[in-house]
Amino acid sequence: MSDNAIIGKSVKRQDLLAKVTGDARYVADMQLPGLLYARSKRSNVAHALIRRIDTSRALALPGVKAVLTHQNVPRVLHAGSPHPRSASVTCDQYILDDKVRYWGETVAVVAATSEEIAEAALDLIEVEYEPLPAVFTTDDAAREGAPLIHDREPGGNLVLPPVKTSRGDVERGFAEADLIIEGEYEGGRPTPAYMEPNACMCQWDGNGNLTVWISTQTAFMVRGIIAEVLGLPLHKVRVLVDHMGGGFGAKQDLFQSEFLCALLAKQTRRPVRMEYTREETFLGGRTRHPAKIWLKQGFKKDGTLTARQARVVFNSGAYGSHGPGVTIVGTGALSSLYRCDNVELEGRCLYTNSPIAGAYRGYGVVQTYYALDIQMDEAAHKLGMDPAELKLKNAVREGDIAPSGHPLIGHGLEDCIRRGMQEVGWAALRRRTRDSGVQRRGWGMGCEMHGSSAYPGIKEQGNAIVKMNEDGSVVLLTGTAGLGTGAHTALAQIVAEELGLRFESVSVMHGDTDVVPWDIGAFASHTTYLGGKAAQLAAAEVKRQLFDRAAELLEAAAGDLESIEGVIRVRGSDRTISIRDAVAPRKGVPAAQLVGSATYHPTKSYSFAAHFVEVVVDTETGQITVLQVVPVHEIGKIIHPIAAAGQIEGGIQQGIGHTLYEDYQIDLKTGRSLNANFVDYKMPLSMDMPPIRTVILETAPDPGGPFGAKGVGEDPIVAIGPAIANAVHDAIGVRFRHYPIRPEQVLQALREKQADATAQNEEGVTA
Amino acid sequence: MSKRVVSFTVNGEAREIVVAPNRSLLDALRTEAGLTGTKKGCDVGECGSCTVILNGQPVNACLVLAAEADGADITTVEGLQAADGTPHPLQDCFMQCGAAQCGFCTPGILVAAKALLDRNPAPTTDEIRFAIAGNICRCTGYSKIIDAIAMASTAQEATR
């Protein structure tokens, strides 16, 4: 459908050669002369005041250069998720505090000449705690008289005042309904489990300038909050990010190690690096918000939705982090996906003495759409309808108001559902005879939509600078981060396409806050959408300058020129000049200095998906195996097909994980972490992954994105969960309303179903 | 603890390093030998990011003591390219197929795949899955990795 030269082609990703050769440098791979190694001492209580902390024996250990506790670091209240101008900033953290709020929280750090010495010193730090009553569930945290984890508004362990959204009249809607369904749904505590443990390294120069090497999605926000907390102007803090080993949302936060490394480096006047162990990456990292969702919907006999009411409670853990954003976005998402005129939603988010929940791919929507989509499946069964047809009938479409408050463009969700039904032969699958043996197969489908950009929670801004060199090659300066998605390659494609250059003529400079333009960070599925559009606009500005110059040389009007593959042509003629010649220095005349910069303020676009899944349930072991997935995504415009498909396949892997296995658990008496490792925290591996047949549609391009492109990063993790749960119902007739769905729960449910059936039969006989 | 001298061959080069007896081969490779391509994802043998080939066998370098590797022949990701810098067919196919995203697990998986192809030049899909069953990748969903290893096997066979 496109005549683009570079967009839509799987060009060679610019970061991969370094990654396959081992040359790519991650923070832990960097060496500096005199480097010290820092380690954290973590609490072994979930809620306590620190009565006494004695570091004298640790300091006396040869090789130990500095020890920091709450007694000798600045006490500055700050947000762990430092989004400027955002609704979700929650100032509730100190660098180190005299109060511990979860099991595993850092209470002291050591810098030493080796990791072994730093580790040994941790055992020499004596901490005396005064334990406080702790709460681990949102039910307990919300109870009257529950211990308060923070002393801040609005009180009652609420992270923010309840979020309420409504339209229409739900009471009237329910009164008009022929069928009302309500249910409680629950989501566990998966973690992003990125492969590169958190790492950061700090060094001060003799002039008081701080350099921070860090694995983060949000370099400029790290710079901002470090400067704010340490009392430095922004030009004294330089944050460098090169390669990073995944983030999936969680590496938007500050993890306290950044401040502590900087302070240790300052005190010792040596560079200091802190790498989290894998266990610490669980303990001190971020999880998805565990959630409880009460959902009630009304339907007409023909499947028309008449009312939707929901109460959502998110467990924020010990700090606010992204609690407000997740609550607003996750709750608000329930206003959409399936059309309904009468909606009343309430979202709450509560502190507990649990691991900190933060941003993680899907951002609250994973939880709420799990409930919504499963309930649609339940409704279809009660109405005697095909679930896919019911969802298609109610799918949001062109002109419907999205959660962000503006009208949707196109019919992406309907397109995804229809295409998926065709791909898998859905109608025939519905008609088939169900298995009755030990192994029972089932098909299910789930839908989702997800916004690119965090608008309106954050008024975003994308920036880019494009410079053309005197040989016609180009450098894009972008502040966007490269989590591993291939986003920088996509941006280079966009610049090359806009300028009519070969892809190989574009390089991307990123990851240095002193050099590249400000960027909000890589999250909210927005890098290609937002950073890409800014890059396109900056490239268009360079193109304008280039054509002005070429027009003189070609003795033509700039408006009559076009450029393709590095050659400028007067449209409809054979008069051409290469871009290289157009900008090159000529005798006595310096090369043209062509620089374009652009700032782009987007609103939001929505991408859509429908996932079709086949599972098999072993009725003797309770094991659920996903046999195949057919994900259909509508993303406006594909920039790099392999990278887009890679996002989808990886998202499905994580989604299968949280639906069937992944749950980071704590002991509900002590708050102690129970499975902070990759053996006990089970993720899908190469042997577990089913074949995935990805279909990507471009049927609803968004003019707000480059060449119509929308985001794809978060979408794939959302729809897979309900699709699996619905497929399990299709296989064994048991409805699960929580994740992860464990084998023992499957067996238990099958036993109960059997008992009910037997009881009913006996009743029938006696009657 | 008194340090000891350990000699081994890494990627065809004889090396001699001085390490504490409790130093892991992973730390020794990354720090003393300066080969940081091999990654530390867990340090306890659960993720496979530190896979190296030790005397022909793929191992988690975090579970081997450097001292145990005395006299050994070791291949790390840095040893896959030809002497002239030409990428190994596995490296080529990983780039072509998009088998790497964040890249952190990639060195370990490439090395595990090389160990597989060295002993089984034409593996089945199931054999490929099994060979990398100890390597966690959190980005790709594995299918492009499996495709890339299969493609490299075909490419190698074609030039044999």
Contacts between the chains, C-beta under 8 A, distances in Angstrom:
chain1	res1	chain2	res2	distance
A	10	B	98	7.1
A	12	B	95	6.4
A	12	B	96	8.0
A	13	B	95	7.0
A	13	B	98	7.1
A	15	B	103	7.1
A	16	B	94	7.2
A	16	B	95	4.5
A	16	B	100	5.5
A	16	B	103	7.5
A	17	B	87	7.4
A	17	B	95	6.6
A	18	B	103	7.7
A	19	B	100	4.8
A	19	B	103	3.2
A	19	B	106	5.2
A	20	B	77	7.8
A	20	B	80	8.0
A	20	B	87	6.8
A	20	B	90	7.9
A	20	B	91	4.1
A	20	B	94	5.0
A	20	B	95	6.0
A	20	B	100	6.2
A	20	B	103	7.8
A	20	B	106	6.1
A	20	B	110	6.4
A	21	B	37	7.2
A	21	B	77	7.0
A	21	B	78	7.1
A	21	B	80	7.4
A	21	B	81	6.0
A	21	B	87	7.1
A	21	B	91	6.6
A	22	B	35	7.5
A	22	B	36	7.4
A	22	B	37	2.1
A	22	B	38	7.2
A	22	B	76	7.0
A	22	B	77	3.8
A	22	B	78	4.8
A	22	B	107	5.0
A	23	B	37	7.1
A	24	B	103	5.5
A	25	B	36	7.1
A	26	B	39	7.4
A	26	B	104	6.8
A	28	B	36	7.7
A	28	B	40	6.7
A	29	B	30	7.5
A	29	B	36	3.7
A	116	B	20	7.9
A	192	B	138	7.7
A	193	B	138	5.7
A	194	B	102	7.2
A	194	B	104	7.8
A	194	B	138	5.9
A	195	B	39	7.6
A	195	B	41	5.0
A	195	B	47	6.8
A	195	B	49	6.2
A	195	B	102	6.6
A	195	B	104	4.1
A	195	B	105	5.1
A	195	B	136	6.6
A	195	B	137	7.3
A	195	B	138	5.3
A	195	B	139	7.8
A	196	B	39	7.5
A	196	B	41	7.2
A	196	B	102	6.9
A	196	B	104	4.5
A	197	B	40	7.6
A	197	B	41	7.1
A	243	B	102	7.7
A	243	B	103	6.2
A	244	B	102	6.6
A	245	B	39	7.6
A	245	B	41	7.9
A	245	B	102	4.8
A	245	B	103	7.0
A	245	B	104	3.1
A	246	B	101	7.6
A	246	B	102	4.2
A	246	B	104	6.6
A	246	B	138	5.7
A	246	B	139	5.9
A	248	B	138	7.6
A	275	B	40	7.8
A	277	B	42	8.0
A	277	B	43	6.4
A	278	B	41	6.8
A	278	B	42	4.0
A	278	B	43	6.6
A	278	B	44	7.0
A	278	B	46	7.4
A	278	B	47	7.4
A	483	B	102	6.3
A	484	B	100	7.9
A	484	B	101	4.0
A	484	B	102	2.8
A	484	B	103	6.2
A	484	B	104	7.9
A	484	B	139	5.5
A	485	B	101	6.4
A	486	B	98	7.5
A	486	B	101	7.1
A	642	B	97	7.3
A	642	B	98	3.8
A	642	B	144	7.5
A	643	B	98	6.2
A	645	B	98	7.5
A	645	B	144	7.9
A	646	B	98	5.0
A	646	B	101	5.9
A	646	B	139	7.3
A	646	B	140	5.8
A	646	B	141	7.8
A	646	B	144	6.2
A	649	B	140	6.2
A	649	B	141	3.4
A	649	B	142	8.0
A	649	B	143	5.6
A	649	B	144	7.0
A	650	B	101	6.7
A	650	B	138	7.4
A	650	B	139	4.7
A	650	B	140	5.2
A	650	B	141	4.9
A	651	B	141	7.9
A	652	B	141	5.8
A	653	B	138	7.6
A	653	B	140	7.5
A	653	B	141	3.9
A	653	B	142	7.1
A	654	B	138	7.2
A	677	B	42	7.2
A	677	B	44	6.9
A	677	B	46	6.2
A	678	B	42	5.7
A	678	B	46	3.8
A	678	B	47	5.5
A	678	B	136	6.3
A	679	B	46	5.4
A	683	B	136	6.6
A	683	B	138	7.2
A	685	B	133	5.8
A	685	B	135	8.0
A	685	B	136	6.4
A	685	B	142	7.6
A	686	B	128	7.9
A	686	B	129	4.6
A	686	B	130	7.9
A	686	B	132	4.9
A	686	B	133	5.4
A	686	B	135	7.3
A	686	B	137	7.8
A	686	B	142	4.7
A	686	B	145	7.4
A	686	B	146	7.0
A	687	B	129	5.3
A	687	B	130	6.9
A	687	B	133	5.0
A	689	B	141	5.8
A	689	B	142	4.8
A	689	B	143	6.7
A	691	B	143	7.2
A	692	B	141	6.4
A	692	B	143	5.9
